[in-house]
Amino acid sequence: MSLPADPSPQLAEFAHPERLVTTEWLAEQLDSGTKDLVVLESDEDVLLYDTGHIPGSFKLDWHTDLNDPVTRDFVDGGIFAKVMSERGIGRDTTVVIYGDKSNWWAAYALWVMTLFGHPDVRLLDGGRAAWQAEQRPMTQDVPTAEPSDYPVIERSDGPVRAFRADVLAHLGRPMVDVRSPGEFSGELLHMPDYPQEGAIRGGHIPGAKSVPWARAVREDGRFRSRAELEQLYQEEQGLATDDDVIVYCRIGERSSHTWFVLSHLLGFPQVRNYDGSWTEWGNSVRVPVELGEPHE
């Protein structure tokens, strides 16, 4: 059975506060030995977990655990069930995910678990950095789990995932590019300070609004208030909660973060993440590409 939602007042204003937990709430659950709770760490730096992690948490590698090793796709229901079972996760388990980079890959893992319809998966607000900044305990001890009997459930991609054909059919409708300004304009093929690789062409999908993911978080990596997020997406960018929105970045992790904001914090019911993102679009033949700064 799912655990009660974190009752912290700062979460209550969000559309789906049950999808977010504070460091205080998680620490209390761990200290009290709450059952039916499993904590996962998913990082960009896949070696980070080994240097220290939240006690009792399991590593979830976004690449080797969630992506198919051959095709450019996610694992199937059988492999996903095995990944969950190895970490002691049942279908009724409450899962809390955290990670580095303000939860890029934690949000990505949460989004992938959504494809498989896991009922109760939550994000730790502020991620790994917030936990460490409060000098909360870390350990290098790797836990072991009693394997669970996680059912084999095939993904349902349609509601929250967009493919290239979906994006082509969506041109002219609400779309958000969450990459850095340099990537949006076409000046860069990747984030600043990263190898400039992955796509043959730079630029953005025509009509996309530029809203870098980082504008949704404060300096400490925690999400901004609902009023600040509404100001950003609805008043500044003109999005409406009943819009059908597609978000994208380079390979789908930063856009998972924005997908989480729009879907769970602001309550947009129709948001899809285009995980093929610029790596696919910028290498595709004859798809339209736009260059330059965002339109005012």
Rosetta blueprint (number, residue, H / E / L):
1 M L
2 S L
3 L L
4 P L
5 A L
6 D L
7 P L
8 S L
9 P H
10 Q H
11 L H
12 A H
13 E L
14 F L
15 A L
16 H L
17 P H
18 E H
19 R H
20 L E
21 V E
22 T L
23 T H
24 E H
25 W H
26 L H
27 A H
28 E H
29 Q H
30 L H
31 D H
32 S L
33 G L
34 T L
35 K L
36 D L
37 L E
38 V E
39 V E
40 L E
41 E E
42 S L
43 D L
44 E L
45 D L
46 V L
47 L L
48 L H
49 Y H
50 D H
51 T H
52 G L
53 H E
54 I L
55 P L
56 G L
57 S L
58 F E
59 K E
60 L L
61 D L
62 W L
63 H L
64 T L
65 D L
66 L L
67 N E
68 D L
69 P L
70 V L
71 T L
72 R L
73 D L
74 F E
75 V L
76 D L
77 G H
78 G H
79 I H
80 F H
81 A H
82 K H
83 V H
84 M H
85 S H
86 E H
87 R L
88 G L
89 I L
90 G L
91 R L
92 D L
93 T L
94 T E
95 V E
96 V E
97 I E
98 Y E
99 G L
100 D L
101 K H
102 S H
103 N H
104 W H
105 W H
106 A H
107 A H
108 Y H
109 A H
110 L H
111 W H
112 V H
113 M H
114 T H
115 L H
116 F L
117 G L
118 H L
119 P L
120 D L
121 V E
122 R E
123 L E
124 L E
125 D L
126 G L
127 G H
128 R H
129 A H
130 A H
131 W H
132 Q H
133 A H
134 E L
135 Q L
136 R L
137 P L
138 M L
139 T E
140 Q L
141 D L
142 V L
143 P L
144 T L
145 A L
146 E L
147 P L
148 S L
149 D L
150 Y L
151 P L
152 V L
153 I L
154 E L
155 R L
156 S L
157 D L
158 G L
159 P L
160 V L
161 R E
162 A L
163 F L
164 R H
165 A H
166 D H
167 V H
168 L H
169 A H
170 H H
171 L L
172 G L
173 R L
174 P L
175 M E
176 V E
177 D E
178 V L
179 R L
180 S L
181 P H
182 G H
183 E H
184 F H
185 S H
186 G L
187 E L
188 L L
189 L L
190 H L
191 M L
192 P L
193 D L
194 Y L
195 P L
196 Q L
197 E L
198 G L
199 A L
200 I L
201 R L
202 G L
203 G L
204 H E
205 I L
206 P L
207 G L
208 A L
209 K E
210 S E
211 V L
212 P L
213 W H
214 A H
215 R H
216 A H
217 V E
218 R L
219 E L
220 D L
221 G L
222 R L
223 F E
224 R L
225 S L
226 R H
227 A H
228 E H
229 L H
230 E H
231 Q H
232 L H
233 Y H
234 Q H
235 E H
236 E H
237 Q L
238 G L
239 L L
240 A L
241 T L
242 D L
243 D L
244 D L
245 V E
246 I E
247 V E
248 Y E
249 C L
250 R L
251 I L
252 G L
253 E H
254 R H
255 S H
256 S H
257 H H
258 T H
259 W H
260 F H
261 V H
262 L H
263 S H
264 H H
265 L H
266 L L
267 G L
268 F L
269 P L
270 Q L
271 V E
272 R E
273 N E
274 Y E
275 D L
276 G L
277 S H
278 W H
279 T H
280 E H
281 W H
282 G L
283 N L
284 S L
285 V L
286 R L
287 V L
288 P L
289 V L
290 E E
291 L L
292 G L
293 E L
294 P L
295 H L
296 E L
